[in-house]
Amino acid sequence: EVQLVESGGGLVQPGGSPRLSCAASGFSISTYRMSWFRQAPGKGLEWISAIDNSDGTTHYANSVKGRFTISGDNAKNTLYLQLNSLKTEDTAMYYCAKYSAIGYLIHWSELSNYNVWGQGTQVTVSS
């Protein structure tokens, strides 16, 4: 079964640095593009980061650039998102997703380009 399971969220103080994990099964993350999204209360899904395993590049939304780092451990088949310098506005449910669209142009933020999603892990930033 193809599945993604996130973990690592919780209650974090402003400035905190948790690491989120996304364990994959049924496929190898090393052969796919993978992304992280988040959904803040009352808002839509926001793409925040991606890793393109076809060329090893990483990509970030302006809202998290310089603070978050995406990485993957192919041996563990797990995707990570290191969150640093957290702010209250980073409070959200965080999801990982497997990019499935075919084509030269990559649209990281287009939800229909993903065919597998995790259940999410909640990050609450509060003092």
C-alpha positions in Angstrom: 0.0 0.0 0.0 1.3 3.4 -0.9 1.2 5.6 2.2 2.7 8.6 3.8 2.7 9.1 7.6 3.8 12.4 9.2 5.0 12.8 12.8 7.0 15.2 14.9 4.5 17.9 15.5 3.3 19.3 18.8 3.3 22.4 21.0 6.4 24.5 20.4 7.5 27.8 21.8 8.3 30.7 19.5 11.8 30.3 18.2 11.6 26.5 18.6 13.1 24.0 16.1 11.1 20.8 15.7 11.8 18.3 12.9 8.9 16.8 11.1 9.1 13.3 9.5 7.2 11.8 6.7 7.6 8.0 6.5 6.8 6.6 3.1 5.8 3.0 2.2 4.9 1.4 -1.0 7.2 3.5 -3.1 10.7 5.0 -2.9 10.9 8.7 -2.1 14.3 8.8 -3.9 12.6 8.4 -7.3 9.9 11.0 -6.8 9.5 14.7 -6.2 8.1 15.3 -2.8 6.6 18.4 -1.1 5.5 19.7 2.3 2.3 21.7 2.6 0.6 23.3 5.6 -2.9 24.5 6.4 -3.3 27.2 9.0 -6.7 27.5 10.9 -9.3 28.9 8.5 -7.0 29.0 5.5 -6.3 26.9 2.5 -3.4 24.6 1.8 -0.1 26.4 1.3 2.8 24.8 -0.4 6.0 25.5 1.5 8.8 23.2 0.3 9.8 20.6 -2.2 12.7 18.3 -3.0 13.3 17.3 -6.6 15.1 14.0 -6.5 15.6 14.1 -10.3 18.3 16.8 -9.8 18.7 17.1 -6.0 17.4 20.6 -5.8 15.3 22.0 -3.0 12.7 24.7 -3.2 11.0 26.9 -0.7 8.1 29.3 -0.4 9.2 32.9 0.6 7.3 32.5 3.8 9.7 29.8 5.1 12.9 30.4 3.1 15.9 30.6 5.3 14.0 29.1 8.3 12.9 25.6 7.1 15.0 22.9 5.5 13.7 19.9 3.5 15.7 16.7 3.3 15.3 13.0 2.7 16.9 9.8 4.0 16.6 7.3 1.2 17.7 4.4 3.4 14.9 5.1 5.8 12.6 6.1 3.0 11.7 9.2 5.0 11.3 12.8 4.2 12.0 15.5 6.7 11.3 19.1 7.3 13.4 21.0 9.8 11.6 24.0 11.2 13.7 26.7 12.8 12.9 30.1 14.3 9.2 29.3 14.5 6.7 32.1 14.7 3.1 32.0 15.9 2.0 32.3 12.3 3.6 28.9 11.5 0.9 27.3 13.5 -0.7 24.8 11.1 -1.3 21.2 10.1 1.7 20.1 8.1 1.3 17.5 5.3 3.7 15.8 3.0 2.7 14.7 -0.5 4.1 12.8 -3.4 4.3 14.7 -6.7 2.9 12.6 -9.6 2.4 15.0 -12.5 4.3 14.3 -15.7 5.7 17.0 -17.8 8.6 19.4 -18.1 7.0 22.3 -16.2 6.7 21.7 -12.5 4.0 23.4 -10.5 4.7 22.7 -6.9 1.7 24.5 -5.5 -0.9 22.8 -7.7 -2.7 20.3 -5.5 -3.8 18.2 -8.4 -0.2 17.4 -9.2 0.0 15.2 -6.1 -1.5 11.7 -5.8 -0.6 10.6 -2.3 -1.0 12.7 0.9 -0.3 12.0 4.5 -2.8 12.5 7.3 -0.8 15.5 8.7 0.9 16.5 11.9 -0.1 19.5 13.9 2.4 22.2 14.9 1.2 24.8 17.4 3.5 27.7 18.1 2.7 29.3 21.4 4.3 30.5 24.6 
